[in-house]
Structures are given as structure tokens and as C-alpha cells.
Amino acid sequence: MTVDPADPVVHAAWYRLAELVDGYTDLTTAVTQRARRLPPRRSPPMTYGSPRKESTTNSTTPP
């Protein structure tokens, strides 16, 4: 480790991590108890460019 564990920067990082864990735990508990709802899923983003060409040959019949 390159930073001394007693360094205030390390303490601040661990404190922030603990806040994130607490917040995530509270959110997941509320969602599972149906006290909070997540936003609806959005459709996947559109892709740009030319569409893929579909094969016009039928592989089950001989040429």
C-alpha cells in the first residue's frame, strides 16, 4: 500500500465507502419491501449505421 492507513485521505475514503454501503442497503431494503419503486426500464439505445443483411439463401434446400 502506498498510503499510510492513518492518513486522513484513507479515513475519508473508508467513510465515503461506508456511506455508499448504507445508502445501497437502505435502497435495496425499501425496494424489496415495496416501499420504493425503481424507475421503468428504458428501451436500449438505437444503433446507427446500415442494418445487417439477412441471408437470402435457404441452407436446407440444395442449390
C-alpha positions, 0 to 999 in steps of 0.5 A: 500500500502506498498510503499510510492507513492513518492518513486522513485521505484513507479515513475519508475514503473508508467513510465515503465507502461506508456511506455508499454501503448504507445508502445501497442497503437502505435502497435495496431494503425499501425496494424489496419491501415495496416501499420504493419503486425503481424507475421503468426500464428504458428501451436500449439505445438505437444503433446507427449505421446500415442494418445487417443483411439477412441471408437470402439463401435457404441452407436446407434446400440444395442449390 
